[in-house]
C-alpha cells in the first residue's frame, strides 16, 4: 500500500514524464521535487556536467 501511494505521488509530480522515467526518478530519489533534462541544465541554468560524472547520491 505504501508503494502505491509513493508511486501515485511521483506520478502526480512528474506527469510529463513516461512511466519508466517516473519510476526511475522515484527509485533513485524519492524526495525529488524537480527534475530537468541535460539540455535544460546546460541552456536554462547555465550548468555543466563533467565528462563521466555520476548522478547525485
N, C-alpha and C positions, 0 to 999 in steps of 0.2 A: 504494500500500500504506500509506503514512504517513497519507494522508487517511482511509482506512478505520479505522485504529487510533484516530485522533483522534475520528472520529465515534462509534465504539463507546465510547470513554472518556466523551464528553459524554453519550451516551445512558444510560450507567450512572449518572452523577452526577445527571442530571435526568430520571429515568424517569417522573415525574409530569406532565411537560410534553408537549405534542404534538410530533410530528416537526418541524413547521415552527418552533416555538419553540425546540426543541433545536438545530436548525441555525442559527437566528439567534443564539442565545447563543454557540455555538461559533465562528461567524464574527466576531462583534463583540468577544468577549473569551474567547479560547481558554484562558486561565488561570483562568477563573471557577470558584469552588468553591461559592458560594452565590448564590441569586437570590431575590428577594422581589417580590411584586406591589405595585402602587401602594398598594393598601389596607393591606397588611401594613406598609409603611414608615410610613404615617400612623398606624395604630392600634396596632400591636405595638411599634414602635420610636420612636414619637413624633417622627418626622422629617417634614419638609415639603418639597415641591417647589415652587419658584418658578414662576410663570407663564412659559411659553416657555423653560424651562430645558432644556438638551440633556443627553444621556447622558454618562457618563464616557468619556474617551478615553485 
